[in-house]
Amino acid sequence: MRLVRVAAAALNQTPLDWDANARNIRRAISSAREADARLLCLPELCITGYGCEDAFYSRGVLRMAERVLAELLSSTEGMAVSVGLPIQHAGALFNATALLVDGAIAGLVAKQHLAGDGLHYEPRWFKPWPDDAVTSIRLAGSELPIGDLLFDIDGVRLGFEICEDAWVANRPGLDHAKLSADILFNPSASHFAFGKSVTRRRLVEEASRSLAVTYVYSNLVGNEAGRVIYDGQTIIATCGETVACGPRLGFESVSVMVATVDVDAPRMRRAQSASFEPQVVVDNARSTPVAFKLPAAKPTGEEAQVADWEKSKHLKEEEFTRAVTLGLHDYARKSRSHGFVVSLSGGADSAAVVCLVRMTVQRAIDELGIAAACEAFGHGPENDLDTLTAAVLTTVYQATRNSSLTTRDAAREIALAIGATRIELDVDDVCDSYTRKTEAALGRELTWESDDIALQNIQARSRAPSVWMLANVKNALLLATSNRSEAAVGYATMDGDTCGGLSPIAGIDKAFLRQWLGWLEGEGPDGLGSIPELSVVNRQQPTAELRPQDAGQTDEDDLMPYDLLDAIEDHAIGEKRSPAETLSAVSAQFSGYEPGRLTAWVRRFFELWSRNQWKRERYAPSFHVDDKNLDPKTWCRFPILSGWFRRELNELQDADSHDGHGS
């Protein structure tokens, strides 16, 4: 039995924040050392940060990364630590991991398979490293081996798969197994998405089983660069079983998870496998000896533990709460904002946003302590949750003559329940001023019969200047409250309800938001509790309240039922189906509606989607919480000007008419 103490760390890094990133790396090394670990895997590109975008092209960034790498060497005494950084070699950029061992660089491994789908864009900056290629590079004052390497550390063979390398069929681990690798490190920057943690864990466990290795998986945590949230999942598995796993979606900047593993156990599993084909003759260049003694470890009896919330039957709601609150905390902290301003209308979307802010403050206090929470938001030492919430969150209800007492009372009750600073304004005079000026310019009266959209939009836009001004005065982030369902069809007023520096719920659909608010009213997240006062919001029908009250305006009357809208979006945009294919799919799902009506709604969706791409281009940054986002800057590209699917929609209407279902 050969026992080795290994560790994986989750780090909350920030692109180009050299000192903070290095400080987190040193903290992780120190924590692993204190836990008697000698092999530590850190996340991908942890020196620079993963989300540097085109700054990777800067020669100054590459030089600084090399400097920080050299500065970290002294922290690795008695340890073998992997750290990620971009490097330039043979005229190209590579996403690399350096193995630092006892104060020296043993060598580097470069990523072979680049993530280029969804929100990932690695092929823009990096080249894939050729399979089996090994050469040398001069870095940090030394001539070092680089390539598809295995490191022989005191008889224990250590190899690497860097994030995407593990998700492809021809993964490097297959070759490493033939070369009798004992441990595989996977430094990752794997974004959060609903349910993805289960897939990741299966991936790691199956790799440890099929490759007969101990697999050590590290990841980033937090809102690293603005849009993407990382959950910090760390896993150590051997012989097909997880032996240790770290916490997910936590507020701590550094989290280290350690386990004692027996490297002889997977060796014997491999020896017993009839399908194992050893590579007896090994290219000496592929194996790099490392002069470092691994101390014998003692059995510890550790068991993999998961938090109670991970076992919840409402896992999606729990994940959503923790992902978005983590995103809000990091966005405020890293932008050096002192809090948030929200235009609280009394409806579902704005209520969801302010509740998320309240829980962000609550989690910061619970997980970091009151002093650290106050520092993160740029406030003095407040003494409890309510006073810090009041300092961090300002809500503004802005009434016009079309606003109802129902929404005014709902906004007041929610603001009081969560402890926000509450402001009420009347903007009717502002709307009237703009309307009168426009009527004078046109030489005619504006009426609801002829100018419905303009008269609605001016109300939403008249609310923007005051909330922007409050955000400026308070050095706070103005949060937009538009959701993903509205973004899909452009059901939003540009420079009105879309105004803000961050749009935290623009990545989540309306149907789920309403479901989440119902859960938050009753049960709520584990350890955070419920907000019963949400009943005043949950019993309402969503409405923009921009038409006269006797018009009886509701969002679903303006559009279509939200569950249907979200289903159409999933088929049409997520699965890239044609109008006819989309209609066929939703007809099977929603058989209770008349076919002619479904046809009209599908047609309306495609028309609104096409004409409103310009709105999605102008949305404030939003958080990614699933793998089908509408953000055109990082996920779903669509032309601003297009043919609006005219031919497809005309054929759809013709076919429906011939079937006798015309509408």
MIBADREN-355331 format. One record per residue (C-alpha): residue in three letters; x negated, y, z. Coordinates in steps of 0.001 Angstrom, whole numbers, plus 500000, padded with zeros to 6 digits. Each point is the difference from the previous one (the first is absolute). Layout:
% residues N
ALAXYZ;...
END
This chain:
% residues 663
MET500000500000500000;ARG498531503359498902;LEU501909502849501643;VAL499702503531498599;ARG501651503175501275;VAL501505502027497113;ALA502029503224499852;ALA502172502011497626;ALA500849503677500448;ALA502773502308498854;LEU498835503591499496;ASN501986503187499442;GLN497697501765497555;THR500373503272498091;PRO498560500641496524;LEU496744501976500196;ASP500208500499503786;TRP496470498716500451;ASP499541500577503711;ALA503404498694501075;ASN499665496929497772;ALA496522499238501341;ARG501231500527503549;ASN502762497419499470;ILE497512497549498508;ARG497683500382502991;ARG502911499536502405;ALA500971496778498225;ILE496428498693500163;SER499767500871503691;SER503345498323500791;ALA499032496850498113;ARG496641499882501773;GLU501654500383503406;ALA502205497019499097;ASP496830497978499192;ALA500752499860496265;ARG496968499940497729;LEU501696499999496578;LEU502346502940499266;CYS502062500664496876;LEU501038503636499392;PRO502493501244497362;GLU499343500780496362;LEU498291503335499189;CYS500096500901503694;ILE497088502458499772;THR501594502303497418;GLY503626499062500492;TYR501896497998497379;GLY502102502862498577;CYS497289502366498753;GLU501555500037496509;ASP497815501852497438;ALA497615501100502753;PHE498417496582499434;TYR498534501570496851;SER498064502531502077;ARG496304499328500273;GLY500080501894503295;VAL502556497541501404;LEU497815497036499020;ARG496938501580501599;MET501853500781503220;ALA501354496443500176;GLU496433498714499677;ARG498863502348502777;VAL502750498865502345;LEU499163496366499203;ALA496399500632501103;GLU501185501801503139;LEU502136497012501005;LEU497089497558499985;SER498882500824503531;SER503473499085501300;THR499777496412498743;GLU497377498682502406;GLY500752496360500762;MET502879499981497500;ALA500803499145496398;VAL502553502537498720;SER501562500516496569;VAL500690503621498961;GLY501554501152496741;LEU498829502807497739;PRO499855500975496309;ILE496651499549498286;GLN498605500874496584;HIS498057497384498072;ALA499190499425496330;GLY501826503198499105;ALA503282498930501601;LEU501797500332503321;PHE500756496941502109;ASN502158499397503056;ALA497468498308502279;THR499537498618503472;ALA496638500128501744;LEU499054497476502664;LEU498110501734502797;VAL498091497611502241;ASP498145501020503152;GLY499043503458498728;ALA499270499113496364;ILE501958499507496767;ALA499992496334498980;GLY501636500630496620;LEU503161501075498210;VAL502960498270498382;ALA502098501799497366;LYS503693499471499304;GLN500724497734497029;HIS503739500583499532;LEU501343503545500132;ALA503499500963501128;GLY501608501874497123;ASP503737499527500404;GLY502667501721502069;LEU498446502793502032;HIS496452498739499452;TYR497787501599497387;GLU496547498515500619;PRO499112499382496316;ARG500054503783499507;TRP496886500300502166;PHE498333496612500368;LYS498791497162497788;PRO500472496343500954;TRP496824498226501029;PRO499193497066497665;ASP500515496523501411;ASP496757498369501280;ALA497893503078499146;VAL497219500841502467;THR497452502793499690;SER498364502634502180;ILE500763503611500863;ARG498107502711501811;LEU502194501391502763;ALA499295501808503282;GLY496252499784499352;SER499860496228499439;GLU500026497577497079;LEU502996497764500629;PRO501738497029498386;ILE503454500713498610;GLY502571497786498338;ASP501924496790500476;LEU498052499050503121;LEU500250497634502925;PHE498098500995503150;ASP498340497213501989;ILE500064501201503610;ASP498359497484502317;GLY501419497108497992;VAL503486501533499652;ARG500907500975496443;LEU502003503229499706;GLY501737501051496784;PHE502369502777498946;GLU503285500536498221;ILE500848503709499887;CYS503771500589500215;GLU501336499326496465;ASP497390497258499524;ALA502147497769502210;TRP503260500659498125;VAL498941498661496575;ALA499875496447498670;ASN496250499952499252;ARG499071501374503407;PRO496304500122501004;GLY500798497795503001;LEU500357496983497713;ASP496363500342499007;HIS498912500793503559;ALA501620496772501205;LYS497969497971497491;LEU496916501665501427;SER501046498835503488;ALA500981503370501422;ASP500941499801503678;ILE501595503410500513;LEU501662502338497523;PHE500428503689500826;ASN502785501902498291;PRO499640503786500451;SER503324501394498784;ALA502027503133499387;SER503343498237499635;HIS502972502357500126;PHE503086499450502117;ALA503198498745498390;PHE503053498373501544;GLY499299496317500664;LYS496464500117498621;SER498429498951503312;VAL501504496526499633;THR498531499640496511;ARG496589501188501219;ARG499941497552502867;ARG500908497113497691;LEU497242501108497620;VAL497382499982502752;GLU501136496725501544;GLU500141498234496633;ALA496545501319499056;SER498550498652503244;ARG501611496624499297;SER499401499556496272;LEU496471501465500039;ALA499107498341503326;VAL498647503181501576;THR500597502371502851;TYR501705503004498396;VAL499642503453501597;TYR502339502675498667;SER499733503706500894;ASN502134502922498858;LEU500509503728500247;VAL502704501414502258;GLY501994503213499819;ASN500797502676497456;GLU496533500224498542;ALA500360502534497200;GLY503590501280499983;ARG502333497546498253;VAL498855496462500705;ILE500441498427503425;TYR497818497096501126;ASP501234497687502740;GLY496622498962501432;GLN500734496282499839;THR496882498017500990;ILE499908496208499857;ILE497485497274500804;ALA500960496530498760;THR498229496677499810;CYS501080496617498632;GLY503341501416498923;GLU500985501543503326;THR499858503545501340;VAL497846500106503128;ALA500249503752500605;CYS501994502928498610;GLY499915503668500889;PRO502840502486500555;ARG501720501673497060;LEU501027503610499389;GLY498409501305503187;PHE498887503552500739;GLU496510499087501232;SER497248501051497584;VAL497991496848500705;SER501292496515500791;VAL497635497016500257;MET501140496395500079;VAL497549497238500998;ALA500024496200499906;THR497647497102500617;VAL499948497564497087;ASP498355496645499426;VAL498226500114496630;ASP499472496234500121;ALA503765499332499871;PRO500595501327496451;ARG496697498420498906;MET501315496580500960;ARG503364500757498367;ARG498149500751496797;ALA497923496827500279;GLN503159497934500405;SER501691501556496965;ALA500029497722496971;SER500477503014497711;PHE496943501932501223;GLU497348500309497292;PRO496746501245501539;GLN497563502070497994;VAL496847498110500895;VAL497550502172498074;VAL500336503603501126;ASP498495503051498343;ASN497667501333502689;ALA500941503568499059;ARG503586499340501137;SER498974499149503563;THR498378502728502090;PRO498299498906503229;VAL500495502348502929;ALA497549499982502908;PHE502519500195502815;LYS500750497588502830;LEU503658499335500764;PRO500408499363503746;ALA502038496985501010;ALA503569500921500911;LYS502193498388502637;PRO503530498703499512;THR502550502623501037;GLY503393498375499508;GLU501362503025498104;GLU503373499797498313;ALA501386502194497240;GLN502568502400501484;VAL502522502171498202;ALA501988502901501436;ASP503620499398500969;TRP501256502383497323;GLU498380497805497321;LYS502429497215500991;SER503095502200499732;LYS502933499024497785;HIS499897503676498971;LEU496388499843498808;LYS500557502336497034;GLU501493502667502270;GLU497135499557502481;GLU497388500223497234;PHE501631503084498504;THR500027501755503375;ARG496367499219500745;ALA498677500671496498;VAL501632503420499605;THR499234501171503549;LEU496377498981499499;GLY500003501873496685;LEU501458503142501590;HIS497529499927502885;ASP496980499666497724;TYR501277502568497507;ALA500434502599502740;ARG496696499120501665;LYS497918499957496838;SER501595503136498533;ARG499464501744503369;SER503657500977500156;HIS501605500790503350;GLY503267498223499344;PHE502988499841497682;VAL502922502139498846;VAL503097498230498670;SER503151501477498479;LEU502460497915502027;SER503306499935498109;GLY501887497613502258;GLY499871497298497321;ALA498267496633499843;ASP496760500926498233;SER498950502913502173;ALA501130498117503118;ALA497754497097499021;VAL497037502336499531;VAL500342501723503375;CYS500478496682501800;LEU496818498734498360;VAL498153503096501231;ARG501275499435503538;MET498794496395499908;THR496662501151498560;VAL499446502128503097;GLN501201497191502253;ARG497646497458498450;ALA497061502410500152;ILE500538500439503740;ASP500590496293500637;GLU497004498772497987;LEU497454502821500366;GLY500995501773503201;ILE501453503466500471;ALA496666501830499711;ALA499067498368496694;ALA503546500446498671;CYS499936503727500773;GLU496582500339498390;ALA501175498219496838;PHE502760502575499549;GLY497836502969500995;HIS501863500782503225;GLY498932500562503578;PRO500490497428502759;GLU503769499611500024;ASN501244497780502789;ASP502676497747498505;LEU501693498726496868;ASP502726502635499886;THR497726503032500311;LEU497584498700497393;THR502886499170497630;ALA501354503539500422;ALA496559501390499185;VAL499490497729497004;LEU503456499962498363;THR502190502940498951;THR503378499297498392;VAL501956502620498050;TYR503706499814499150;GLN500817502501497246;ALA503702500549499460;THR501943501352497068;ARG503787500396499731;ASN500082496458498583;SER498382498480503105;SER502323498137502341;LEU500263499942503758;THR499381496258499754;THR496491500380498642;ARG499228503022502199;ASP500967498047503122;ALA498134496913498780;ALA496816501989499396;ARG500254501593503441;GLU500626496674501748;ILE497120498204498270;ALA497553502854500652;LEU500949500073503686;ALA499796496211500308;ILE496452499794498686;GLY498764503132501787;ALA499135502116496953;THR499811503765499940;ARG503300500938498342;ILE500765503000497790;GLU503273500882498252;LEU500157502483497132;ASP502748501260497718;VAL498803500424496416;ASP503296501025498399;ASP498775503566499599;VAL496903498762498197;CYS502114497904497606;ASP502372502907499403;SER497111502331499263;TYR498568497727497320;THR503465499350498565;ARG500873503711499758;LYS496679500831498364;THR500468497228497432;GLU503599501063499276;ALA498837503572499444;ALA497278498800497649;LEU502451497831498027;GLY502862502472500116;ARG502507497392501175;GLU501201498210503109;LEU498574496564500847;THR502763497460500682;TRP500153496386501154;GLU501793499071496779;SER497218501233497731;ASP496898500156502228;ASP500334497079502410;ILE496352498797499984;ALA498543503498500240;LEU502204500917502953;GLN499092496759501765;ASN496287500370499394;ILE499721503594501184;GLN501202498891503438;ALA497331497331500265;ARG497301502361498699;SER501046502797502353;ARG499095497735502903;ALA496399499574498885;PRO498336503368500783;SER500910500047503699;VAL498803496467500725;TRP496793500628498069;MET499486503154502052;LEU500534498143503259;ALA497545497325498905;ASN497421502681499180;VAL500478501767503326;LYS499725496750501952;ASN497139498574497895;ALA502262497004499487;LEU500817497627497159;LEU503322500585498283;LEU501558496582499413;ALA502272499461497005;THR502922497645500598;SER500803498556496565;ASN500192496213499746;ARG499027497606497241;SER503546499438498699;GLU500335503743499405;ALA496567500138498363;ALA500993497278497544;VAL502886502038498593;GLY498788503518500797;TYR502812500621502497;ALA498032502749501684;THR499488503738499656;MET496444500862499068;ASP498642502612502399;GLY503022499270502169;ASP500311496714501896;THR496793498829498305;CYS497865502839501349;GLY497287498935502401;GLY496401498890500245;LEU500878496361500696;SER503025497877499105;PRO499847497100502468;ILE503131498092498911;ALA499759500490496227;GLY498733496424499740;ILE503038498401501637;ASP503504499531498635;LYS503147501536501476;ALA501726496688500691;PHE497120498816502178;LEU499756503371501745;ARG503641499779501042;GLN499456496427501162;TRP496912501101501970;LEU501891502875501646;GLY502720497579501117;TRP497356497728501520;LEU498313502985501665;GLU503309501076501498;GLY500597496593501554;GLU496878497960500615;GLY497013501967498766;PRO496322499046499705;ASP498346497800502593;GLY498517502182502718;LEU501427503241498596;GLY503679499619500774;SER503128501162498207;ILE501585503392499284;PRO503755499564500672;GLU500722503600498975;LEU499487498935496371;SER503629498872500012;VAL500942503573499024;VAL497993499539496788;ASN500745496351499285;ARG503776500454499923;GLN499789502671497283;GLN500137499517496249;PRO496796501474498493;THR500694503418498457;ALA497930502919498782;GLU502643502516501199;LEU499242502369497139;ARG503515500262498566;PRO503002501536501785;GLN501228497673502740;ASP503386499419498352;ALA498147498370497080;GLY499281496956502192;GLN496459499557498670;THR498105496783500787;ASP496687498777498628;GLU501403496696498759;ASP502819501785498142;ASP497360502125498267;LEU497874496972499148;MET501179496435500648;PRO499956497659503019;TYR496497500061501462;ASP499579496235500181;LEU500826499793496291;LEU497682502914499184;ASP497119498289501818;ALA500685496712498205;ILE500011501725496602;GLU496733501751500852;ASP498415496702501000;HIS500954498314496735;ALA499450502971497681;ILE496834501478501483;GLY498523497365502269;GLU500514497097497579;LYS499878502173496831;ARG503230498570498622;SER501932501545497138;PRO503440501575500518;ALA501689496841498671;GLU497911497726502231;THR500628502265502975;LEU503738499999499418;SER500007496214499778;ALA498067499692503274;VAL502150502434502017;SER503206498555498545;ALA499076496692501635;GLN499159501737503295;PHE502981502375500120;SER502840497974498508;GLY502609501953501957;TYR499713503040497732;GLU501676500292496613;PRO497506499351497174;GLY500754503348498352;ARG499202501811503211;LEU496729498119500421;THR499081500909496436;ALA500638503669500718;TRP497848499889503134;VAL497115498206498256;ARG500181502546497201;ARG500019502847502520;PHE496982498603501799;PHE497855499730496856;GLU500995503483498848;LEU499283501591503376;TRP496743498067500401;SER498752501178496617;ARG500923503650500271;ASN498641500420503549;GLN496456498698499712;TRP498794503597500352;LYS501520500081503476;ARG498146496878501103;GLU496785501560498698;ARG500545502912502411;TYR500934498082503139;ALA497790500515503029;PRO497738497033500830;SER501926497056501390;PHE499082496813501842;HIS499786496640498252;VAL501917497384501987;ASP500694497376497348;ASP498629498778496694;LYS502481501771497708;ASN499486503716500501;LEU501192502849497761;ASP497046502342500605;PRO498712500916496505;LYS496577501017501303;THR499155496648501527;TRP502474497382498818;CYS502821500449497484;ARG499146502044496907;PHE502699501119497601;PRO499976502729497332;ILE501419503356501028;LEU501519500320496515;SER501530496888498451;GLY502852498714497853;TRP502157499352503105;PHE500729496393498861;ARG502594501451497593;ARG500070497071497595;GLU500073497377502741;LEU502760501808501890;ASN502099500539496881;GLU499762496294499199;LEU500929499231503603;GLN503104502180499760;ASP500966498539496625;ALA499719496444501297;ASP502083500871503052;SER502711501602497831;HIS500170496924497740;ASP500549497854503091;GLY503025502114500893;HIS498394501597503043;GLY499597503554498759;SER500048502770502598;
END
